[in-house]
Amino acid sequence: MDDKAGLDIDEALDAAGSWGRYQKIMAMLSLLSAIPNCYAALHFVFSHYDPPRHCTYPPEYYKFTNTSIAQDQDIVSSIIPFEVDQRNQVIRSPCKMYKRNYSHYPMETWSDHFKVNGSEVTNCMYGMTYDFSEAQETATTEFSMVCGDDWKKPFATSLYHFGAMVGTFPTSMADW
């Protein structure tokens, strides 16, 4: 040992001894406690899934849902406009519909009466319809965090992590 006070690292490890049963149990418990922490940080990936959706059709549309008229793409085109998405693909708008009075005309003639050009486009007037064939209901669908309210998803995530950050200060003070 040299003139310095205390032990060097090799002597300290020799004095502590090798890993025993207690150290193995504590290491395992520490690793297992990390699993819920990972879920808490990543659950927004799953709870904020945004399934395919479209505006709910007007009530007049549902009178004919069992007929071939309701499946006619011209009828659907007279309700939901087309738009270009982020991948430059032409799709039916997930957030907009034509603002029209559908009750004045029989559904069979909608495609004739409602020409796409010159029609006013508005936000969904009858709510949203989600396609749950790929996934189940999420926070996004339950609280309708889509279209104009899509800012709520990152805001909820930021609030959660801000709360976690603030919550670490009192627990770290307990170690002083």
Secondary structure, DSSP 8 states (H G I E B T S, - for coil): --SSSS--HHHHHHHH-S--HHHHHHHHHHHHHHHHHHHHHHHHHHHT----EEE---GGGGGGTTSTTTT-HHHHHTTS-EEE-TTS-EEE-SSEEE---GGGS-GGGHHHH--STT--EEE-SS-EEE--SSS---HHHHTT--GGGTTHHHHHHHHHHHHHHHHHHHHHHTT-
